[in-house]
Amino acid sequence: MQLRTGAPRDADLIAALHTESWQTAYAGIMPASFLNGPLLEDRRALWAARLASSEPGTVENASHLLLAEQDDVLQGFTYLIAQPDGRILLDNLHVRPARKRSGIGRLLMSRAFGWAADHHPGKAVYLEVLRDNAPAIAFYERCGGSATRDFWERVPGGVELPVIEYAWTPESVKALANRQAAYAVGSERPR
């Protein structure tokens, strides 16, 4: 498994994986008309806009896009954004559906937390997950996340859905980042 920082040239690959991930994770949660309709174009527009202005991680460390590849195929990615309130938003963590539970998600998460600890020391990390996405919630709880608030949010596709915020204290961010060498991906160990 190779990890690298994402770049503008990766926008279409990321959008395709983001779409595939949502279509499997959100089936029965988000409207099928959106998931099977304009989702890919929506994700393409999102990633083109995010990556057009500059490479993530280069502008005052405001964002970071990390890709996991195997045999030159994108297997997963994570995207973090520094927020005005001082926290770091883990806005995306997606793994190719066929590769879930292979260690890629933990590897990406620990490396993402490493970036947060290095570039934003002493800052908490949080994410938002749809309440009905039970597998993701179980994963975040196994990674030490704590539910900090519940709310409703209008999501792409035009519906309002219940969301849970999960957060990690600065201490837990650093601890998870420091454990990255312990996570195996398949039979490989991260170096």
FENKA-V158464 format. One record per residue. RES is the residue in one letter. SS is DSSP state (alpha for helix, beta for strand, coil for the rest). PSI is psi in whole degrees, -180 to 180 (999 if undefined). NEAR is the number of other C-alpha atoms within 12 Angstrom. Layout:
res=<RES/RES>
ss=<SS/SS>
psi=<PSI/PSI>
near=<NEAR/NEAR>
This chain:
res=<M/Q/L/R/T/G/A/P/R/D/A/D/L/I/A/A/L/H/T/E/S/W/Q/T/A/Y/A/G/I/M/P/A/S/F/L/N/G/P/L/L/E/D/R/R/A/L/W/A/A/R/L/A/S/S/E/P/G/T/V/E/N/A/S/H/L/L/L/A/E/Q/D/D/V/L/Q/G/F/T/Y/L/I/A/Q/P/D/G/R/I/L/L/D/N/L/H/V/R/P/A/R/K/R/S/G/I/G/R/L/L/M/S/R/A/F/G/W/A/A/D/H/H/P/G/K/A/V/Y/L/E/V/L/R/D/N/A/P/A/I/A/F/Y/E/R/C/G/G/S/A/T/R/D/F/W/E/R/V/P/G/G/V/E/L/P/V/I/E/Y/A/W/T/P/E/S/V/K/A/L/A/N/R/Q/A/A/Y/A/V/G/S/E/R/P/R>
ss=<coil/beta/beta/beta/beta/coil/coil/alpha/alpha/alpha/alpha/alpha/alpha/alpha/alpha/alpha/alpha/alpha/alpha/alpha/alpha/alpha/alpha/alpha/alpha/coil/beta/coil/coil/beta/coil/alpha/alpha/alpha/alpha/coil/coil/coil/alpha/alpha/alpha/alpha/alpha/alpha/alpha/alpha/alpha/alpha/alpha/alpha/alpha/alpha/coil/coil/coil/coil/coil/coil/coil/coil/coil/coil/beta/beta/beta/beta/beta/beta/beta/beta/coil/coil/beta/beta/beta/beta/beta/beta/beta/beta/beta/beta/coil/coil/coil/coil/coil/beta/beta/beta/beta/beta/beta/beta/beta/coil/alpha/alpha/alpha/coil/coil/coil/coil/alpha/alpha/alpha/alpha/alpha/alpha/alpha/alpha/alpha/alpha/alpha/alpha/alpha/alpha/alpha/alpha/coil/coil/coil/coil/coil/beta/beta/beta/beta/beta/beta/coil/coil/coil/alpha/alpha/alpha/alpha/alpha/alpha/alpha/alpha/alpha/coil/coil/coil/beta/beta/beta/beta/beta/beta/beta/beta/beta/beta/coil/coil/coil/beta/beta/beta/beta/beta/beta/beta/beta/beta/beta/coil/alpha/alpha/alpha/alpha/alpha/alpha/alpha/alpha/alpha/coil/alpha/alpha/alpha/coil/beta/beta/coil/coil/beta/beta/coil/coil>
psi=<127/138/139/160/135/160/167/-34/-14/-2/-46/-40/-43/-44/-40/-45/-40/-44/-50/-42/-48/-39/-32/-45/-33/8/128/-6/-51/160/131/-32/-29/-48/-37/6/-104/8/-49/-45/-37/-45/-37/-45/-42/-51/-33/-43/-44/-38/-6/-40/-38/164/136/145/-6/-20/95/30/39/-24/163/126/121/129/143/123/148/128/43/21/129/122/-22/168/160/149/126/148/126/133/156/-27/3/-12/169/124/120/90/-27/136/106/139/141/127/-39/-15/5/148/23/-3/-9/-44/-45/-41/-49/-43/-44/-39/-37/-43/-32/-43/-46/-44/-37/-44/-18/59/143/10/144/155/142/166/167/134/142/133/-32/2/72/-42/-40/-42/-44/-41/-48/-36/-38/-28/8/9/148/132/126/-21/157/143/170/143/142/123/164/138/-10/17/158/132/153/138/147/134/132/142/156/131/162/-36/-41/-29/-49/-41/-44/-39/-39/-19/3/-33/-17/-12/127/148/110/-124/2/149/137/145/999>
near=<28/25/29/25/29/34/28/23/19/30/30/26/29/41/33/30/37/38/35/27/31/36/28/25/30/31/19/16/27/29/22/21/17/25/29/21/17/19/30/28/21/24/31/26/21/22/33/23/18/31/29/18/15/22/27/33/29/17/15/14/23/26/35/41/42/42/40/40/28/19/10/15/21/33/38/46/43/41/41/40/35/31/21/10/12/18/29/39/33/39/29/36/42/40/38/35/25/16/23/24/22/23/30/42/37/40/44/45/48/37/41/46/46/33/37/44/31/20/25/30/24/22/29/31/45/40/36/34/40/28/27/20/25/17/19/33/26/19/23/31/22/16/29/26/31/25/23/19/17/18/18/17/19/14/22/26/24/16/16/17/24/21/25/28/29/34/31/34/26/26/22/27/36/30/24/33/31/23/23/29/21/19/28/22/29/18/11/17/18/23/14>
